[in-house]
Structure formats: structure tokens, C-alpha cells
């Protein structure tokens, strides 16, 4: 199950994350990207990251849960501030739209 910061319903299956992940990485990975800390549980990880995009300091976490077989069963992305969510949404939407053409 994939939980996007901009889509209000969870997205089931592998197809959606496989489409979103390359776009997300292309948008947020730059020289300023840094992991701030990582929290772990038996079947969970929560890496916290920070990046600057177009002059906006973006903070985010990926909340990842996996089953006993080691397969990811839930992936939830949270971002702040609202300006960052809006900016990333716009950039990813443009990238995904261009990929469909």
C-alpha cells in the first residue's frame, strides 16, 4: 500500500509506486539532499530527510513497513511545509505527464 502526500486515498499494488518513485527521486535528489536520522523497529523504518528545492527547505519522512518475508507492505511519504508539498506535487505531475506522452 502506497500513501502519497498529495493523493487522499491509499494506492494498492506495485504499479503506482513504480511509476512515482523514479519521478520522486528525479525531483528531490540533488546536492543538498541529506538524511537527518533513521528510526528502526522490527518490521519498520522511518528515514527522515531534508533537501532544498527552488529555495524552499523541504523536510520529509518515509514510513516503511515490511512483512515477515521482508517484502514492503506499506510505504507512506510525509512532507512539510505546505509550500514544499505543493512544489513537489507540481514538479512530479509535470514529469509524470511528460512520461505519458
C-alpha positions as CSV (number, residue, x, y, z in Angstrom):
1,X,0.0,0.0,0.0
2,X,1.4,3.4,-1.0
3,X,0.3,6.6,0.8
4,X,1.2,9.7,-1.2
5,X,1.4,13.2,0.5
6,X,-0.9,14.5,-2.3
7,X,-3.3,11.7,-3.0
8,X,-6.0,11.3,-0.4
9,X,-6.6,7.5,-0.9
10,X,-4.0,4.8,-0.5
11,X,-2.7,3.3,-3.7
12,X,-2.7,-0.5,-3.8
13,X,-0.3,-2.7,-5.8
14,X,3.2,-2.2,-7.2
15,X,2.4,-0.3,-10.4
16,X,1.8,3.1,-8.7
17,X,4.9,3.2,-6.6
18,X,7.0,2.0,-9.6
19,X,5.7,5.0,-11.5
20,X,6.0,7.5,-8.7
21,X,9.4,6.5,-7.4
22,X,11.6,7.5,-10.4
23,X,9.8,10.8,-10.6
24,X,10.1,11.5,-6.9
25,X,13.8,10.7,-7.0
26,X,14.4,12.9,-10.0
27,X,12.6,15.8,-8.3
28,X,14.1,15.6,-4.8
29,X,17.6,14.2,-5.2
30,X,20.1,17.0,-5.6
31,X,23.4,18.0,-3.8
32,X,21.5,19.3,-0.8
33,X,19.7,16.1,-0.1
34,X,20.6,14.6,3.3
35,X,19.2,12.0,5.7
36,X,18.8,13.6,9.1
37,X,18.2,10.4,11.1
38,X,16.7,7.0,10.8
39,X,14.4,5.2,13.2
40,X,14.0,1.4,13.1
41,X,11.7,-1.2,14.5
42,X,11.5,-5.0,13.9
43,X,9.4,-4.5,10.7
44,X,9.6,-0.8,10.2
45,X,12.0,2.0,9.2
46,X,11.4,5.8,9.2
47,X,14.2,7.7,7.4
48,X,13.9,11.5,7.8
49,X,15.4,13.6,5.1
50,X,15.9,17.3,4.2
51,X,16.5,18.9,0.8
52,X,16.3,22.4,-0.7
53,X,14.2,22.8,-3.8
54,X,13.8,26.2,-5.5
55,X,14.8,28.0,-2.3
56,X,12.3,26.0,-0.1
57,X,13.6,23.8,2.7
58,X,11.8,20.5,2.5
59,X,11.6,18.1,5.4
60,X,10.1,14.6,4.9
61,X,9.9,11.1,6.2
62,X,9.3,7.8,4.5
63,X,7.4,5.4,6.8
64,X,8.2,1.9,5.6
65,X,6.7,-1.4,6.9
66,X,7.6,-4.9,5.7
67,X,6.2,-8.3,6.4
68,X,8.0,-11.4,7.8
69,X,9.2,-12.3,4.3
70,X,10.9,-8.9,4.0
71,X,8.5,-7.5,1.4
72,X,7.4,-3.9,1.8
73,X,3.7,-3.9,2.6
74,X,3.2,-0.2,3.3
75,X,5.1,2.9,2.2
76,X,3.9,6.3,3.4
77,X,5.5,9.6,2.5
78,X,5.1,12.7,4.6
79,X,6.4,16.2,3.6
80,X,6.4,19.7,5.1
81,X,5.9,22.6,4.8
82,X,2.8,23.1,2.6
83,X,4.9,25.1,0.0
84,X,7.2,22.1,-0.3
85,X,4.2,19.7,-0.8
86,X,2.8,22.0,-3.5
87,X,6.2,22.4,-5.3
88,X,6.9,18.7,-5.3
89,X,3.4,17.9,-6.5
90,X,3.7,20.3,-9.4
91,X,7.1,19.0,-10.4
92,X,6.2,15.4,-10.2
93,X,2.9,16.0,-12.0
94,X,4.7,17.6,-14.9
95,X,7.3,14.8,-15.0
96,X,4.6,12.1,-15.0
97,X,2.5,13.9,-17.6
98,X,5.6,14.2,-19.9
99,X,6.3,10.4,-19.4
100,X,2.8,9.6,-20.6
101,X,3.3,11.4,-24.0
